[in-house]
Amino acid sequence: MKCALVTGGSRGIGRAICIKLAALGYHVLINFKSNQTEAEQTLKFIQDKNGTGELLAFDVSDRRAITESLGGWMTRHPENTIEVLVNNAGIKEDVLMMWMKDEQWDSVMRTNLDSFFYVTRQVLTEMLMKRNGRIVNIVSLSGLKGLPGQTNYSAAKGGVIAATKALAQEVGRRGITVNAVAPGFIKTDMTENISEKEMKAIIPVNRFGTPEEVAHLVAFLVSPESGYITGEVISINGGMYS
Ligand code: NDP
């Protein structure tokens, strides 16, 4: 059984990626932190279309939880390989730097950047042994351009972008690609307090993007035909910036 792990698969962009990968024939491990009801809803969408998946709860910022939950799953399923990893789970805590508290810096770094390291390291050895793997990191326009009020988030996403480029060079020979997808404004819970009506004036395509559009790009990157694309950051932002 070929498996795909999507962190933060209970809602938003992660949910759309889970549904897309299941439609491509992957058994999807739907990770989430606490929102079990929404994660079950993602699984239901998958099963309604005759796909398969299962829930795998863990906090991506908690090294021990990753070892226990994800490491435990891998030990219990030696016959199944995680061929695709989508590091999607993320949070933002926007505030101007002069008012930013330690906790606001730390939590954003842990959830968006440290998680990349801990989760990827957990699945990487098996990918290296199988000489096959696709890793896609969901970053942000903020990590490319930097946005005021987001020094923490911009730093974390920028860190993942640099790590994407470095890891791609480490594992390319073993048939593993590592790429990043950088969305602009996408309609999810994360952007529910941002007015599309006001913001669309600065978006050439004149609207927010959809989670399904991001999922389509992820599906392209994990396809076998994309094996020569690695270490790239691909923007999906309606033409705002790249
Ligand atoms: P949402 O807020 O809609 O969903 C966030 C998801 O991440 C949920 O599934 C949530 O799980 C999960 N999550 C959050 N923290 C953790 C954690 N510590 N451990 C495990 N899972 C966690 O976000 P989006 O779908 O909008 O964003 C997805 C990714 O895309 C993020 O990395 C974000 O930074 C990035 N992005 C989003 C943009 C946008 O415009 N929406 C723009 C650019 C980048 P639970 O349901 O359990 O809380």
Boltz pocket constraint, residues with backbone or C-beta under 6 A from the ligand:
constraints:
  - pocket:
      binder: B
      contacts: [[A, 7], [A, 8], [A, 9], [A, 10], [A, 11], [A, 12], [A, 13], [A, 14], [A, 31], [A, 32], [A, 33], [A, 34], [A, 35], [A, 36], [A, 38], [A, 58], [A, 59], [A, 60], [A, 61], [A, 87], [A, 88], [A, 89], [A, 90], [A, 91], [A, 111], [A, 138], [A, 139], [A, 140], [A, 141], [A, 182], [A, 183], [A, 184], [A, 185], [A, 186], [A, 187], [A, 188], [A, 189], [A, 190], [A, 191]]
      max_distance: 6.0
